[in-house]
Amino acid sequence: MRKALIITTLFLTVLLALGACSPAPTPTLTPTPSPSSTPTPTPEETPTPAPVSEPAPAPTPTPTPTPSPTPKTQTVAIRVIDGDTIEVDIAGTLYKVRYLGIDAPELDDKQPKFCDLAQKATRLNRQLVEGQTIRLEKDVSDVDKYGRLLRYVYLDDIFVNAELVRRGLAWAKAYEPDIKYQDTLEKAEAEAKQEEIGIWEKIEPPPPIIVQNVQITYIFYDGLVYRVESDEYVEITNLGDQPQELAGCVLKDISDGYPSFTFPPYILPPGESVRVYTNENHPEWGGFSFEYSRAIWNNNEPDEAALYNNQGEEVSRKSY
């Protein structure tokens, strides 16, 4: 019995020792269950509607400003009024244009010398631009107090304002604030002065020319051209039997004191006549004109015309 107890005790001791040396059993991990993924239901396919194009938002309208002539405008010169003024057609509307930076002699100047220069300036202006396509350039101001456009004028590569000054048929004159090309115009004036032409010509008193038997024989005072009566004329006839030199003779509307016309060298044969038109050129009658843009001879209250020789002595006078 004692021996059996000892054997049992030894057996239990051995078992305990073996249990201490064996590795601890690895615990079995119970996996944490993942949340079951709920299957995403496949949506039923809805047909895509055809795109409806929405109108683009309308832009806010910008008010249209009142149109005014652009700084550079191409136009046609319809009519020459005088040495520094023309009439043009811009988009069907007629405008009067006053040349900037210059001043030409006036056609109604009471001094025959300047009236003659005014006619020459008008003729040159007409030769350059009338009926031509020209360009207008604005400076600062748009119009003057008379409503005329203020512009520099170009014909191809010709600066018309400067050309009139360079030929001695206009003064360079600054009109503030429109002085963009004043240096150019003053340079042109300096050239004319140096050449002593036109306004700057030094004229010696002409030798007296005797004019005899030359009379004003007719004044066609009621012209047929509407409003301007450019076809008015004064007819002068040599009633003698000798040719007469008319150079320097002055024909003048003495009722108003202007305009006047100074004859260039011209010999009037005996028995023949010459005409001075208000604003037309007729070579068959001498080709002379006052270059005046308005009617000269009054239809209701008769005017009086007078012809003077180159010394200022009266040769003939006539009314109607």
Summary of the structure (lengths in Angstrom):
residues: 320
radius of gyration: 51.6
end to end distance: 188.8
largest distance: 200.8
contacts: 851
relative contact order: 0.11
helix: 20%
strand: 27%
